[in-house]
Amino acid sequence: MLNMYASMQGLKKRDMAIPAFASIFMTLMLGVPTPAFAAVASAVAPAAPSAMTKLLKNVFCAGAAAVFTVTFIHPIDVVKTRIQVASANGQETGIGGVIGDAMKNEGAGAFYKGIGPAWLREASYTSLRLGLYEPVKLLVGASNPGAGFLRKFLAGAIAGAIGSCAGNPFDVLKTKMMADKDSDGKGLGEYAAEIKKAEGFMGFYKGFNTNVIRAMVLNATKMACYDSVKTYLVAAFALEGLLLQFCAAFTAGFFLTCTVSPFDKCRTLLMNQDSNNKEFDGLGGAFMSILKKEGPLGFYKGFIPIWSRFAPTTCLQLITFEQLKRLPFIALA
């Protein structure tokens, strides 16, 4: 991944192409596991895994699925972040304008700025918020067949909050790197050193409250909707397999975009602001500033790129997560 990141930084427009290894990996991940690995898993009857084994399996699969997914989705995240920052600064910039400006002034590597901390964020934050969902469901009684939507929502919120605590430093680094149009090959270590020097250790937890709230709303909406829609589709249309997972994930992606967009924009502004010239003190300050400058619709600036990120991210992430758990060496663990 680090080699790929280094090579992406030097790419120009004419060199852009989908890596062959990525296409092969996606085909194997989404196509092969369902029929082939299910047969292997059913042919062997292993001893029942312990609760700790299940937990570690879920966390590992969630982290692997998240890192794989963000590699493909990151360019959309860069565009979304720059639109949010531009609109907050009074600049009306659309998707085409952001893409054109980045290609002209920075090259194709601009769309992979911040991929290093993005990988680290997914390996920490997403591995926990997805991996802990099932154990937390047991804790709050959301695993029962008759459990309602609110219990599932609560389970997702708790798992999201825990994951956000681990991933916040990488979120700050990622946001800084994605929004910076003037960096000349600066690496992750240089950004980290700058934050540490200017703000100390707490600089890595800038926007923490907003980030936790965002993570709770995001994961609660995502997992509760995914679970509920899957249950409905099985009962109403007898869907199963990849089609069931895709339909449930795509629907969850739309609803979480609606609930998360305001928090996402506030978080971006809080994490990107200059520590020596702070414009916002917290979530309330960022919220009121956006409302005053841009009106209610300002919270949904960049909605299309946000949805364009969340929809494929949710689908790829959850489908890959489900498929990874069916791999023989994991399913039989």
Number of C-alpha atoms within 10 A of each C-alpha: 12 10 7 12 16 15 11 20 17 14 16 15 11 8 10 11 8 9 9 8 9 13 11 10 12 15 12 12 18 16 13 14 21 18 11 13 19 16 13 15 17 12 9 10 8 11 8 10 12 9 10 10 13 18 17 15 18 25 23 21 23 30 27 20 26 28 22 21 22 22 18 16 18 21 21 20 22 26 25 28 22 24 25 25 20 16 19 21 11 10 11 12 18 18 15 10 13 17 20 13 13 19 16 12 11 19 19 22 21 26 22 24 29 26 26 20 20 26 24 18 27 25 23 23 28 29 25 27 32 27 24 23 26 20 19 20 21 12 11 15 16 22 17 11 8 8 14 14 17 13 18 27 23 23 29 28 28 22 26 29 24 18 27 26 18 18 26 23 22 25 28 28 25 25 24 21 25 25 23 14 15 10 14 8 12 11 14 17 10 11 17 18 12 12 19 14 11 12 14 12 13 11 20 20 18 22 25 24 17 22 28 23 19 25 28 26 22 29 27 28 28 30 30 25 24 24 18 16 19 22 16 14 16 12 10 9 9 11 16 12 12 16 11 18 22 21 17 26 28 21 18 25 27 19 17 22 23 15 15 21 21 20 22 23 27 28 27 25 24 25 24 22 16 12 14 8 7 11 14 18 10 18 20 11 14 22 20 14 17 20 14 11 13 16 12 13 11 21 20 20 24 22 19 13 19 23 20 18 23 25 22 19 21 25 21 25 26 25 22 25 23 21 23 25 20 22 21 18 11 16 19 17 15
